[in-house]
Amino acid sequence: MAHQSPAGAVKTDGRKRRWHQHKVDRRNELVDGTLDAIRLRGSNVSMDEIAAEIGVSKTVLYRYFVDKNDLTTAVMMRFAQTTLIPNMAAALTAHLDGYDLTREIIRVYVATVAAEPEIYPFVMANSSASKSKAVADSEQIIARMLGVMLRRRMAEAGMDTSGAQPWAFMIVGGVQLATHSWMSHPRMTADELIDYLTMLSWNALRGIVEVGGSLEEFRSMPHPSPVLPPQMLD
């Protein structure tokens, strides 16, 4: 005989689910309002200013977030969920190949972060462990997506795919760090940054393709120093 839950328990569970969903929705609304406040008032915006921009009391913010670090973590997670990861997913599935695809992936990351010049400084100014984890988690998701794309394309070409994951993490980590450093001290244009990062990434990928992704092939081949172009030898 099938077990049936009492009608009261079903109603209670339904109320709990609706209340939980209400809290999630309200928290997201407050985070979206915080993002707008950061864009308007800058990365040094205070909790009082955030509350004023949203149109709530600071007490309401603290009802949903333990402190500013908790809100900061939520901001990073929301930005990654709604903007960064979708943009990168679109770049990784673009109908491009070779150099064009390599540059597009880097361009989209730089453009997405640069389009929000106040968001990352706001996030990075808070040193909580949960904030650091939120940043790391978003980058890991992107690295895993890149790894899947690399592995698929390499397998289609008959290449050894064993190095796809570490290569993906190295590319994403390097582009992330270079972009964040550039935003703090922009000594070149965005296009120059994109092209320098593409120069390094593309030449690395060419070298991987030339050995078919094989670690054994790479180890067995000679590694002479690169030859300087003639004009640099004069």
MIDOSE-1310 file (N, C-alpha, C; in nm, 2 decimals, decimal comma, always signed):
residues 234
mahq	+0,09/-0,12/+0,00/+0,00/+0,00/+0,00/+0,09/+0,12/+0,00; +0,06/+0,22/-0,09/+0,15/+0,34/-0,10/+0,13/+0,43/+0,02; +0,24/+0,49/+0,06/+0,23/+0,58/+0,17/+0,18/+0,71/+0,13; +0,08/+0,77/+0,19/+0,03/+0,90/+0,16/+0,06/+1,00/+0,27
spag	+0,11/+1,12/+0,23/+0,14/+1,22/+0,33/+0,01/+1,29/+0,37; +0,01/+1,32/+0,50/-0,11/+1,40/+0,54/-0,13/+1,53/+0,47; -0,25/+1,57/+0,45/-0,28/+1,69/+0,37/-0,21/+1,81/+0,43; -0,21/+1,81/+0,56/-0,14/+1,93/+0,63/+0,00/+1,94/+0,60
avkt	+0,07/+1,82/+0,59/+0,21/+1,82/+0,56/+0,24/+1,87/+0,42; +0,15/+1,83/+0,32/+0,17/+1,87/+0,18/+0,15/+2,02/+0,17; +0,05/+2,08/+0,25/+0,03/+2,22/+0,24/+0,15/+2,30/+0,31; +0,21/+2,24/+0,41/+0,33/+2,30/+0,48/+0,45/+2,30/+0,39
dgrk	+0,47/+2,19/+0,32/+0,58/+2,18/+0,23/+0,56/+2,28/+0,11; +0,44/+2,29/+0,06/+0,42/+2,39/-0,04/+0,44/+2,53/+0,00; +0,40/+2,56/+0,12/+0,43/+2,70/+0,18/+0,58/+2,72/+0,19; +0,65/+2,62/+0,24/+0,80/+2,63/+0,26/+0,87/+2,66/+0,12
rrwh	+0,82/+2,58/+0,02/+0,88/+2,60/-0,11/+0,85/+2,74/-0,17; +0,73/+2,78/-0,15/+0,69/+2,92/-0,20/+0,77/+3,03/-0,12; +0,79/+3,01/+0,01/+0,86/+3,11/+0,09/+1,01/+3,11/+0,05; +1,06/+2,99/+0,03/+1,20/+2,98/-0,01/+1,22/+3,05/-0,15
qhkv	+1,13/+3,02/-0,24/+1,14/+3,09/-0,37/+1,13/+3,24/-0,37; +1,04/+3,28/-0,28/+1,02/+3,43/-0,25/+1,15/+3,49/-0,20; +1,22/+3,42/-0,11/+1,35/+3,47/-0,06/+1,45/+3,48/-0,17; +1,46/+3,37/-0,25/+1,56/+3,37/-0,36/+1,53/+3,48/-0,46
drrn	+1,40/+3,50/-0,49/+1,37/+3,61/-0,59/+1,40/+3,74/-0,53; +1,36/+3,76/-0,40/+1,39/+3,89/-0,34/+1,54/+3,92/-0,33; +1,61/+3,82/-0,29/+1,76/+3,83/-0,28/+1,82/+3,87/-0,42; +1,77/+3,81/-0,52/+1,82/+3,84/-0,66/+1,78/+3,98/-0,70
elvd	+1,66/+4,03/-0,66/+1,62/+4,17/-0,68/+1,72/+4,27/-0,61; +1,75/+4,23/-0,49/+1,84/+4,32/-0,41/+1,98/+4,32/-0,48; +2,03/+4,21/-0,52/+2,16/+4,20/-0,59/+2,16/+4,28/-0,72; +2,05/+4,26/-0,80/+2,04/+4,34/-0,92/+2,04/+4,49/-0,89
gtld	+1,97/+4,53/-0,78/+1,97/+4,67/-0,74/+2,11/+4,72/-0,70; +2,18/+4,63/-0,63/+2,32/+4,66/-0,59/+2,41/+4,68/-0,71; +2,39/+4,59/-0,81/+2,47/+4,61/-0,93/+2,45/+4,75/-1,00; +2,32/+4,79/-1,00/+2,29/+4,92/-1,06/+2,35/+5,03/-0,97
airl	+2,35/+5,01/-0,84/+2,40/+5,11/-0,75/+2,55/+5,13/-0,77; +2,62/+5,01/-0,79/+2,77/+5,01/-0,81/+2,80/+5,09/-0,94; +2,72/+5,06/-1,05/+2,74/+5,12/-1,18/+2,72/+5,27/-1,17; +2,63/+5,31/-1,09/+2,59/+5,46/-1,08/+2,69/+5,53/-0,98
rgsn	+2,72/+5,47/-0,87/+2,80/+5,54/-0,77/+2,94/+5,50/-0,76; +2,98/+5,39/-0,83/+3,12/+5,35/-0,83/+3,15/+5,24/-0,73; +3,27/+5,19/-0,74/+3,31/+5,07/-0,66/+3,32/+5,09/-0,51; +3,33/+5,22/-0,47/+3,34/+5,25/-0,33/+3,21/+5,28/-0,26
vsmd	+3,10/+5,24/-0,33/+2,97/+5,26/-0,28/+2,95/+5,19/-0,14; +2,88/+5,26/-0,05/+2,86/+5,21/+0,09/+2,73/+5,13/+0,09; +2,71/+5,06/+0,20/+2,58/+4,99/+0,22/+2,46/+5,09/+0,23; +2,49/+5,20/+0,29/+2,38/+5,31/+0,30/+2,35/+5,36/+0,16
eiaa	+2,45/+5,38/+0,08/+2,42/+5,43/-0,06/+2,35/+5,32/-0,14; +2,39/+5,20/-0,12/+2,32/+5,09/-0,19/+2,18/+5,08/-0,16; +2,15/+5,08/-0,03/+2,01/+5,08/+0,02/+1,93/+5,19/-0,03; +1,99/+5,31/-0,04/+1,92/+5,43/-0,08/+1,89/+5,42/-0,23
eigv	+1,98/+5,37/-0,31/+1,96/+5,35/-0,45/+1,85/+5,25/-0,48; +1,85/+5,14/-0,41/+1,75/+5,04/-0,43/+1,61/+5,09/-0,38; +1,61/+5,18/-0,28/+1,49/+5,22/-0,22/+1,44/+5,14/-0,10; +1,53/+5,08/-0,03/+1,50/+5,01/+0,09/+1,58/+5,06/+0,21
sktv	+1,55/+5,01/+0,33/+1,64/+5,05/+0,44/+1,75/+4,95/+0,45; +1,86/+4,99/+0,52/+1,97/+4,91/+0,53/+1,94/+4,78/+0,61; +1,84/+4,79/+0,70/+1,79/+4,68/+0,77/+1,74/+4,57/+0,68; +1,68/+4,61/+0,57/+1,63/+4,51/+0,47/+1,75/+4,43/+0,41
lyry	+1,85/+4,51/+0,38/+1,97/+4,44/+0,32/+2,03/+4,34/+0,41; +2,04/+4,38/+0,54/+2,09/+4,28/+0,64/+2,00/+4,17/+0,68; +1,88/+4,18/+0,63/+1,78/+4,07/+0,65/+1,82/+3,96/+0,55; +1,87/+3,99/+0,44/+1,90/+3,90/+0,33/+2,05/+3,87/+0,32
fvdk	+2,14/+3,96/+0,37/+2,28/+3,94/+0,36/+2,35/+3,96/+0,50; +2,44/+3,87/+0,53/+2,50/+3,88/+0,67/+2,57/+4,01/+0,68; +2,65/+4,05/+0,58/+2,73/+4,17/+0,58/+2,77/+4,21/+0,44; +2,85/+4,31/+0,42/+2,89/+4,36/+0,29/+2,96/+4,25/+0,21
ndlt	+3,04/+4,17/+0,28/+3,12/+4,06/+0,22/+3,02/+3,96/+0,16; +2,91/+3,93/+0,23/+2,81/+3,84/+0,18/+2,74/+3,90/+0,06; +2,71/+4,02/+0,06/+2,65/+4,09/-0,06/+2,75/+4,09/-0,17; +2,88/+4,12/-0,15/+2,98/+4,12/-0,25/+2,99/+3,98/-0,32
tavm	+2,98/+3,87/-0,24/+2,99/+3,74/-0,30/+2,87/+3,72/-0,39; +2,75/+3,76/-0,34/+2,63/+3,75/-0,42/+2,64/+3,83/-0,55; +2,70/+3,95/-0,55/+2,71/+4,03/-0,67/+2,80/+3,96/-0,77; +2,91/+3,90/-0,73/+3,00/+3,83/-0,82/+2,93/+3,71/-0,88
mrfa	+2,86/+3,63/-0,80/+2,78/+3,52/-0,85/+2,67/+3,56/-0,95; +2,60/+3,67/-0,92/+2,50/+3,71/-1,01/+2,55/+3,76/-1,14; +2,66/+3,84/-1,13/+2,73/+3,89/-1,25/+2,78/+3,77/-1,34; +2,84/+3,67/-1,28/+2,88/+3,56/-1,35/+2,77/+3,48/-1,41
qttl	+2,66/+3,46/-1,34/+2,54/+3,39/-1,38/+2,47/+3,46/-1,50; +2,45/+3,59/-1,49/+2,37/+3,66/-1,59/+2,45/+3,72/-1,70; +2,58/+3,74/-1,69/+2,65/+3,81/-1,79/+2,78/+3,74/-1,83; +2,87/+3,71/-1,74/+3,00/+3,66/-1,78/+3,00/+3,52/-1,84
ipnm	+2,93/+3,43/-1,77/+2,93/+3,29/-1,82/+2,85/+3,28/-1,95; +2,73/+3,34/-1,96/+2,65/+3,34/-2,09/+2,73/+3,40/-2,21; +2,80/+3,51/-2,18/+2,88/+3,57/-2,29/+2,99/+3,48/-2,33; +3,06/+3,41/-2,24/+3,17/+3,32/-2,27/+3,12/+3,20/-2,34
aaal	+3,00/+3,15/-2,30/+2,94/+3,03/-2,36/+2,91/+3,06/-2,51; +2,86/+3,18/-2,54/+2,83/+3,22/-2,68/+2,96/+3,23/-2,76; +3,07/+3,28/-2,70/+3,20/+3,29/-2,77/+3,25/+3,15/-2,80; +3,24/+3,06/-2,70/+3,30/+2,93/-2,72/+3,22/+2,85/-2,82
tahl	+3,10/+2,88/-2,85/+3,02/+2,81/-2,95/+3,00/+2,89/-3,08; +3,08/+3,00/-3,10/+3,07/+3,08/-3,22/+3,12/+3,00/-3,34; +3,06/+3,03/-3,45/+3,09/+2,95/-3,58/+3,22/+3,01/-3,64; +3,33/+3,00/-3,56/+3,46/+3,05/-3,60/+3,56/+2,94/-3,58
dgyd	+3,68/+2,96/-3,64/+3,78/+2,85/-3,62/+3,92/+2,92/-3,61; +4,02/+2,84/-3,57/+4,16/+2,88/-3,56/+4,18/+3,02/-3,49; +4,25/+3,10/-3,56/+4,29/+3,23/-3,50/+4,17/+3,32/-3,46; +4,07/+3,32/-3,55/+3,95/+3,40/-3,53/+3,88/+3,36/-3,40
ltre	+3,87/+3,23/-3,38/+3,80/+3,18/-3,26/+3,88/+3,21/-3,14; +4,02/+3,19/-3,14/+4,10/+3,22/-3,03/+4,09/+3,37/-2,99; +4,09/+3,46/-3,09/+4,08/+3,60/-3,05/+3,94/+3,64/-3,00; +3,84/+3,58/-3,06/+3,70/+3,61/-3,02/+3,68/+3,57/-2,87
iirv	+3,73/+3,45/-2,83/+3,71/+3,41/-2,69/+3,78/+3,51/-2,59; +3,90/+3,55/-2,63/+3,97/+3,65/-2,54/+3,90/+3,78/-2,55; +3,86/+3,83/-2,67/+3,79/+3,96/-2,68/+3,67/+3,96/-2,60; +3,59/+3,86/-2,60/+3,46/+3,86/-2,53/+3,49/+3,87/-2,38
yvat	+3,59/+3,80/-2,33/+3,62/+3,81/-2,18/+3,66/+3,95/-2,15; +3,76/+4,00/-2,22/+3,81/+4,14/-2,19/+3,69/+4,24/-2,20; +3,61/+4,23/-2,31/+3,51/+4,32/-2,33/+3,40/+4,32/-2,22; +3,37/+4,19/-2,18/+3,27/+4,18/-2,08/+3,31/+4,24/-1,94
vaae	+3,43/+4,22/-1,91/+3,48/+4,27/-1,78/+3,50/+4,42/-1,79; +3,56/+4,47/-1,91/+3,58/+4,61/-1,93/+3,45/+4,69/-1,93; +3,35/+4,63/-1,98/+3,22/+4,70/-1,99/+3,16/+4,73/-1,85; +3,21/+4,66/-1,75/+3,17/+4,68/-1,61/+3,28/+4,73/-1,52
peiy	+3,34/+4,85/-1,55/+3,46/+4,89/-1,48/+3,45/+4,91/-1,33; +3,33/+4,92/-1,28/+3,31/+4,93/-1,13/+3,29/+4,80/-1,06; +3,24/+4,70/-1,13/+3,19/+4,58/-1,07/+3,31/+4,50/-1,01; +3,42/+4,48/-1,09/+3,53/+4,40/-1,04/+3,60/+4,47/-0,93
pfvm	+3,63/+4,60/-0,93/+3,69/+4,67/-0,82/+3,61/+4,66/-0,69; +3,48/+4,66/-0,71/+3,39/+4,65/-0,59/+3,41/+4,51/-0,53; +3,41/+4,41/-0,61/+3,42/+4,27/-0,57/+3,56/+4,25/-0,50; +3,66/+4,29/-0,57/+3,80/+4,27/-0,53/+3,84/+4,34/-0,40
anss	+3,77/+4,45/-0,37/+3,80/+4,53/-0,26/+3,76/+4,46/-0,13; +3,68/+4,36/-0,14/+3,64/+4,28/-0,02/+3,72/+4,15/-0,02; +3,78/+4,12/+0,10/+3,88/+4,01/+0,10/+3,82/+3,88/+0,16; +3,69/+3,86/+0,16/+3,64/+3,74/+0,23/+3,67/+3,62/+0,15
asks	+3,68/+3,51/+0,21/+3,71/+3,38/+0,15/+3,59/+3,34/+0,05; +3,47/+3,37/+0,09/+3,36/+3,34/+0,01/+3,36/+3,41/-0,12; +3,40/+3,54/-0,12/+3,41/+3,62/-0,24/+3,52/+3,56/-0,33; +3,63/+3,52/-0,28/+3,74/+3,46/-0,36/+3,69/+3,33/-0,42
kava	+3,61/+3,26/-0,35/+3,56/+3,13/-0,40/+3,46/+3,16/-0,51; +3,38/+3,26/-0,50/+3,28/+3,30/-0,61/+3,35/+3,34/-0,73; +3,46/+3,41/-0,72/+3,54/+3,45/-0,84/+3,60/+3,32/-0,90; +3,67/+3,24/-0,82/+3,73/+3,12/-0,86/+3,63/+3,02/-0,93
dseq	+3,51/+3,01/-0,87/+3,41/+2,92/-0,93/+3,37/+2,97/-1,06; +3,35/+3,10/-1,09/+3,31/+3,14/-1,22/+3,42/+3,12/-1,32; +3,54/+3,14/-1,28/+3,65/+3,11/-1,38/+3,67/+2,96/-1,40; +3,64/+2,88/-1,30/+3,65/+2,73/-1,32/+3,54/+2,68/-1,42
iiar	+3,42/+2,74/-1,41/+3,32/+2,71/-1,51/+3,36/+2,74/-1,65; +3,41/+2,86/-1,67/+3,46/+2,90/-1,80/+3,57/+2,81/-1,85; +3,67/+2,78/-1,76/+3,78/+2,69/-1,80/+3,73/+2,55/-1,84; +3,63/+2,50/-1,76/+3,58/+2,37/-1,80/+3,51/+2,37/-1,93
mlgv	+3,43/+2,48/-1,96/+3,37/+2,49/-2,09/+3,47/+2,50/-2,20; +3,58/+2,57/-2,18/+3,69/+2,58/-2,28/+3,75/+2,44/-2,30; +3,77/+2,37/-2,19/+3,83/+2,24/-2,19/+3,75/+2,14/-2,28; +3,61/+2,15/-2,26/+3,52/+2,07/-2,34/+3,54/+2,10/-2,49
mlrr	+3,54/+2,23/-2,52/+3,55/+2,27/-2,66/+3,69/+2,23/-2,72; +3,79/+2,24/-2,64/+3,93/+2,20/-2,69/+3,93/+2,05/-2,71; +3,88/+1,98/-2,62/+3,88/+1,83/-2,63/+3,80/+1,78/-2,75; +3,69/+1,84/-2,77/+3,60/+1,80/-2,88/+3,67/+1,83/-3,02
rmae	+3,73/+1,95/-3,03/+3,79/+1,99/-3,16/+3,92/+1,91/-3,18; +3,99/+1,88/-3,07/+4,12/+1,80/-3,09/+4,08/+1,66/-3,12; +3,98/+1,60/-3,06/+3,94/+1,46/-3,09/+3,89/+1,45/-3,24; +3,82/+1,55/-3,29/+3,78/+1,55/-3,43/+3,89/+1,55/-3,52
agmd	+4,01/+1,61/-3,48/+4,13/+1,62/-3,57/+4,22/+1,50/-3,54; +4,18/+1,41/-3,45/+4,26/+1,29/-3,43/+4,38/+1,32/-3,34; +4,37/+1,42/-3,26/+4,48/+1,46/-3,17/+4,47/+1,40/-3,03; +4,58/+1,39/-2,96/+4,58/+1,35/-2,82/+4,51/+1,46/-2,74
tsga	+4,41/+1,43/-2,66/+4,33/+1,53/-2,58/+4,37/+1,53/-2,44; +4,48/+1,46/-2,40/+4,51/+1,45/-2,25/+4,54/+1,58/-2,19; +4,59/+1,68/-2,26/+4,63/+1,81/-2,20/+4,52/+1,91/-2,21; +4,40/+1,88/-2,26/+4,30/+1,98/-2,28/+4,26/+2,06/-2,15
qpwa	+4,25/+1,98/-2,04/+4,21/+2,05/-1,92/+4,31/+2,15/-1,87; +4,44/+2,10/-1,84/+4,53/+2,20/-1,79/+4,56/+2,32/-1,89; +4,55/+2,29/-2,02/+4,57/+2,41/-2,11/+4,45/+2,50/-2,10; +4,33/+2,45/-2,08/+4,21/+2,54/-2,07/+4,23/+2,63/-1,94
fmiv	+4,27/+2,56/-1,83/+4,28/+2,64/-1,71/+4,39/+2,74/-1,72; +4,50/+2,71/-1,78/+4,61/+2,80/-1,80/+4,57/+2,92/-1,88; +4,50/+2,90/-1,99/+4,45/+3,01/-2,07/+4,36/+3,10/-2,00; +4,26/+3,04/-1,93/+4,16/+3,12/-1,86/+4,22/+3,20/-1,75
ggvq	+4,31/+3,13/-1,67/+4,37/+3,19/-1,56/+4,46/+3,31/-1,60; +4,54/+3,29/-1,71/+4,63/+3,39/-1,76/+4,55/+3,51/-1,81; +4,45/+3,49/-1,89/+4,37/+3,59/-1,94/+4,30/+3,67/-1,83; +4,25/+3,60/-1,73/+4,18/+3,66/-1,62/+4,27/+3,75/-1,55
lath	+4,39/+3,70/-1,51/+4,49/+3,78/-1,43/+4,53/+3,90/-1,51; +4,57/+3,88/-1,64/+4,61/+3,99/-1,72/+4,50/+4,10/-1,74; +4,38/+4,06/-1,75/+4,27/+4,15/-1,77/+4,25/+4,23/-1,64; +4,25/+4,17/-1,53/+4,23/+4,24/-1,40/+4,34/+4,33/-1,37
swms	+4,46/+4,29/-1,41/+4,58/+4,38/-1,39/+4,56/+4,50/-1,48; +4,52/+4,48/-1,60/+4,50/+4,59/-1,70/+4,40/+4,69/-1,65; +4,29/+4,64/-1,60/+4,18/+4,72/-1,55/+4,23/+4,81/-1,44; +4,32/+4,76/-1,35/+4,38/+4,84/-1,24/+4,48/+4,95/-1,29
hprm	+4,55/+4,91/-1,40/+4,66/+5,00/-1,45/+4,66/+4,99/-1,60; +4,56/+5,05/-1,67/+4,55/+5,04/-1,82/+4,65/+5,12/-1,89; +4,76/+5,05/-1,92/+4,88/+5,11/-1,99/+4,87/+5,09/-2,14; +4,76/+5,03/-2,19/+4,75/+5,01/-2,33/+4,60/+5,00/-2,36
tade	+4,56/+5,01/-2,49/+4,42/+5,00/-2,52/+4,37/+4,86/-2,50; +4,23/+4,85/-2,50/+4,17/+4,71/-2,49/+4,21/+4,63/-2,61; +4,21/+4,68/-2,73/+4,25/+4,61/-2,85/+4,39/+4,56/-2,84; +4,48/+4,64/-2,79/+4,62/+4,60/-2,78/+4,63/+4,48/-2,68
lidy	+4,56/+4,49/-2,56/+4,56/+4,39/-2,47/+4,51/+4,26/-2,53; +4,40/+4,27/-2,60/+4,34/+4,15/-2,66/+4,44/+4,09/-2,76; +4,51/+4,17/-2,84/+4,60/+4,11/-2,94/+4,73/+4,06/-2,87; +4,77/+4,12/-2,77/+4,89/+4,06/-2,70/+4,85/+3,92/-2,64
ltml	+4,74/+3,91/-2,58/+4,69/+3,79/-2,52/+4,67/+3,68/-2,63; +4,62/+3,73/-2,74/+4,59/+3,64/-2,85/+4,73/+3,59/-2,91; +4,82/+3,68/-2,92/+4,96/+3,64/-2,97/+5,01/+3,52/-2,89; +5,01/+3,53/-2,76/+5,06/+3,43/-2,68/+4,98/+3,30/-2,69
swna	+4,85/+3,31/-2,68/+4,76/+3,20/-2,68/+4,76/+3,13/-2,82; +4,76/+3,20/-2,92/+4,76/+3,14/-3,06/+4,89/+3,07/-3,09; +5,00/+3,13/-3,05/+5,13/+3,06/-3,08/+5,14/+2,94/-2,99; +5,09/+2,94/-2,87/+5,09/+2,82/-2,79/+5,01/+2,71/-2,85
lrgi	+4,89/+2,75/-2,90/+4,80/+2,65/-2,96/+4,86/+2,59/-3,09; +4,93/+2,67/-3,17/+4,99/+2,63/-3,29/+5,09/+2,52/-3,25; +5,17/+2,54/-3,15/+5,27/+2,45/-3,11/+5,21/+2,32/-3,06; +5,10/+2,32/-3,00/+5,03/+2,20/-2,95/+4,98/+2,12/-3,07
vevg	+4,92/+2,19/-3,17/+4,87/+2,13/-3,29/+4,98/+2,06/-3,37; +5,10/+2,13/-3,37/+5,21/+2,07/-3,45/+5,26/+1,94/-3,40; +5,24/+1,91/-3,27/+5,28/+1,78/-3,22/+5,16/+1,69/-3,19; +5,04/+1,73/-3,25/+4,92/+1,65/-3,23/+4,87/+1,64/-3,09
gsle	+4,91/+1,73/-3,00/+4,88/+1,73/-2,86/+4,95/+1,62/-2,78; +5,05/+1,56/-2,84/+5,12/+1,45/-2,78/+5,23/+1,49/-2,69; +5,23/+1,46/-2,56/+5,33/+1,49/-2,47/+5,46/+1,41/-2,51; +5,45/+1,29/-2,55/+5,56/+1,21/-2,59/+5,63/+1,27/-2,71
efrs	+5,55/+1,32/-2,81/+5,61/+1,39/-2,93/+5,68/+1,51/-2,89; +5,63/+1,59/-2,80/+5,69/+1,71/-2,75/+5,82/+1,69/-2,68; +5,82/+1,58/-2,59/+5,94/+1,55/-2,52/+6,05/+1,50/-2,61; +6,02/+1,43/-2,72/+6,12/+1,37/-2,80/+6,18/+1,47/-2,90
mphp	+6,12/+1,58/-2,93/+6,17/+1,67/-3,03/+6,27/+1,77/-2,97; +6,36/+1,82/-3,05/+6,45/+1,92/-3,00/+6,38/+2,05/-2,97; +6,44/+2,13/-2,88/+6,38/+2,26/-2,84/+6,48/+2,37/-2,85; +6,52/+2,40/-2,97/+6,62/+2,51/-2,99/+6,56/+2,65/-2,96
spvl	+6,64/+2,74/-2,92/+6,59/+2,88/-2,89/+6,54/+2,93/-3,02; +6,43/+3,02/-3,01/+6,38/+3,08/-3,14/+6,48/+3,16/-3,21; +6,47/+3,17/-3,34/+6,56/+3,25/-3,42/+6,50/+3,39/-3,43; +6,58/+3,49/-3,40/+6,54/+3,63/-3,41/+6,52/+3,67/-3,55
ppqm	+6,42/+3,76/-3,58/+6,41/+3,80/-3,72/+6,53/+3,88/-3,76; +6,56/+3,88/-3,89/+6,68/+3,95/-3,94/+6,70/+4,09/-3,90; +6,59/+4,17/-3,89/+6,60/+4,31/-3,86/+6,65/+4,33/-3,71; +6,63/+4,23/-3,63/+6,68/+4,25/-3,49/+6,82/+4,20/-3,47
ld	+6,88/+4,14/-3,58/+7,02/+4,10/-3,57/+7,11/+4,21/-3,62; +7,06/+4,31/-3,69/+7,15/+4,41/-3,75/+7,21/+4,50/-3,64
